[in-house]
Amino acid sequence: MIVKDRIYIGGQLVEPSGSTTIDVVNPFTEEVAGRVPEATTADVDRAVAAARQAFESDWSRMAVAERAEILARASQGIQARMDDLTRLITTEMGSPYSWCMFGQVLAPTMVLDYYAELGKRFELEETRPGMFGPVVVRKEPVGVAAAVVPWNVPLFVTILKLAPAFLAGCTVVLKPAPETPLSAYDLHEIFEEAGLPAGVLNIVAAGREVGEHLVTHPGVDKVGFTGSTAAGKRIASLCGELLRPCTLELGGKSAAVVLEDADLDLTVQGIIDGGILNNGQACVAQTRILAPRSRYDEVVDALTEAVAGQVVGDPMDPATQVGPLVADRQRDRVLGLIDKGKNEGARITTGGGRPALERGFFVDPTVFADVTNDMTIAREEIFGPVLSVIAYEGVDDAVAIANDSPYGLSGSVWSADGEAAAAVARRMDTGTVTVNHFGMAFGAPFGGYKDSGLGRELGPEGVDAYLQKKSISLDPSAG
């Protein structure tokens, strides 16, 4: 068992203020796999103070290119621990090893590399013509940022916050989810080895109440949050009261629109990749499959066969494609929504229960047919390996169904005609749409419409979220 007895504040592992701990449960074995101190509000106060001191030192005045070099070295540090981090995150939350290696560990290095490269050419000042003379538009770091991250992709989402914040010159207090705090300890070692100054990163693992103390702390200047829409609305309310900027990446119920001419072999594999990745525990999961009425049965049959063939089992086995959900409460929630789908008239074509395994928080990969867009399973984010196939009549109807959702985070369009698919993508009310594939472009903004959030991460826009803009009108009489 992995046991940590210190909290990372000010570049050191220090004694926690309290005596309570957080148990990390392996979702496959159902046994305690690790234990870390639970941070208190006093620990948050210390962490914010350390972050403020670091911000007011040379860090915020360091050249952007120098900060970019630290990000590049951190990427190399993660790559050097690739297998160890993969095994650790698989132990924490049940992500299948084969997917975890890429989605949980390699992907963060790609984000770091993108921002390290961006830092070589990122300008903090530009001069524009003004009414009375030149105007210098200057970008300055916002200050101390609070980063509150979820359990489903802990390292990746943490890097989505840290990389742009550090490049901008901010310091960070990171609050990992209580389900997955272990990988954060490896991460602080990696950043230390990369040359990150003391106090620029501080880590306080805790639950909701302590997290709220961090979000509302008077020493925090900006909040970055990824998690549920309900929690995001609460954070938005708190930040609104304080006139504090926040970036919120929240839930999703994304539509995969299958057009009449789609190649089903390519489409079905892409939907599997985008629908049940990470055991279905992904905010970008393509879980509403919109199929033309003329090919509806064909799409259902192909998806059913593919989903039924997924290998379910020990997430440490490289052959496993679907592992357990993160906790028993999550398994029970998903099973409850499956029951609701059946009760509302949807038809299960595969799955729908628990696999015959002796242990683990498993749910069978499940496909629902005969789903209408007003059913609960088509409206609520299930966060498990459950796909719903919805019929449509014509492209206009497909777009209307795709947009008839409280969410708007991701989506995809599948067609033999790439231009026609892109035309449909332009009509979808969502932050990211892919055509004939599924994935993320780290140089492009990522975020949601509607209940899927506020603001954007990734791309240059991700750095802008951690910068303030100042206009300096120069002396018009100066030569």
Order of alpha helices (4+ residues) and beta strands (2+ residues): beta-beta-beta-beta-beta-alpha-alpha-alpha-alpha-alpha-beta-beta-beta-alpha-beta-alpha-beta-alpha-beta-alpha-beta-beta-alpha-beta-alpha-alpha-beta-beta-alpha-beta-alpha-beta-beta-alpha-beta-beta-beta-alpha-beta
